[in-house]
Amino acid sequence: MAQSYRRIESVTKTLEILEYLAAQKEPVSGPDIARAVGLPVGTIMCHVMTLEERNFIQRIGDRFRLGMMMAILWARVKSSLETQRDRIDRDLESISIPGGN
């Protein structure tokens, strides 16, 4: 029997907040975020406070921008990809034919 899963709307909204912040050049206010993602300011601030607590968002005065956790996660992905590339390079070298092109 096939398993059916559903989307979790609050996760979708959280990702929309992060995507919006990623597109901003300067920190933005809670009301700016609310207008951009179409949610009430109170709801946005609940999301933002949780994201700030986990370092996904950083508070700058009364405004917000992406936090360092986003950079940490990207660094982990990049490191993993580099490790995979190194393994693939070694595998290719081990199967190359000496003197062949």
C-alpha positions in Angstrom: 0.0 0.0 0.0 1.4 3.4 -1.0 2.0 5.9 1.8 0.4 9.3 1.3 2.0 12.4 3.0 0.7 15.9 3.2 2.4 19.2 3.2 2.8 21.0 6.6 1.6 24.6 6.0 3.6 26.1 8.9 6.8 24.6 7.5 6.0 26.1 4.0 5.4 29.5 5.6 8.7 29.3 7.5 10.6 28.5 4.3 8.8 31.4 2.6 10.1 33.7 5.4 13.7 32.4 5.0 13.5 32.8 1.2 12.2 36.3 1.5 15.0 37.2 4.0 17.6 35.6 1.6 16.5 37.9 -1.2 16.8 41.1 1.0 20.0 43.2 0.9 19.2 44.9 4.2 17.5 43.7 7.4 13.7 44.0 7.3 10.9 44.5 9.9 8.3 42.0 11.0 5.6 43.9 9.2 7.7 43.8 6.0 8.0 40.0 6.3 4.3 39.7 7.0 3.3 41.7 3.8 5.7 39.6 1.7 4.4 36.2 2.8 0.8 37.2 3.4 0.5 36.4 7.1 -0.5 38.4 10.1 2.4 40.2 11.9 1.7 38.2 15.1 2.0 34.9 13.2 5.2 36.1 11.5 6.7 37.1 14.8 6.0 33.7 16.3 7.9 32.1 13.4 10.7 34.7 13.6 11.2 34.3 17.3 11.6 30.5 16.8 14.0 31.0 13.9 16.0 33.6 15.9 16.2 31.2 18.9 17.8 28.6 16.5 20.1 31.1 14.8 18.4 30.9 11.4 17.5 34.6 11.8 19.4 37.3 13.4 17.8 40.4 15.0 19.3 43.8 14.2 17.5 46.3 16.3 13.8 45.9 15.3 14.7 44.2 12.0 15.8 40.8 10.9 18.2 39.1 8.5 19.4 35.6 7.8 21.4 34.2 10.7 24.6 32.2 10.8 22.9 28.8 10.9 22.1 29.2 7.2 25.8 29.6 6.5 26.7 26.7 8.7 24.3 24.4 6.9 25.6 25.5 3.5 29.2 24.9 4.7 28.2 21.3 5.7 26.5 20.7 2.3 29.6 22.1 0.5 32.0 20.0 2.5 29.9 16.9 1.8 29.9 17.6 -1.9 33.7 18.2 -1.9 34.2 14.8 -0.2 32.0 13.1 -2.8 33.9 14.8 -5.6 37.3 13.7 -4.1 36.0 10.1 -3.8 34.8 10.1 -7.4 38.1 11.5 -8.6 40.0 8.7 -6.7 37.6 6.1 -8.2 38.2 7.5 -11.7 41.9 7.5 -11.3 41.9 3.9 -10.1 40.1 2.7 -13.2 42.0 4.8 -15.8 44.1 2.8 -18.2 47.9 3.6 -18.0 49.0 5.3 -21.2 45.4 5.6 -22.5 43.5 8.8 -23.2 
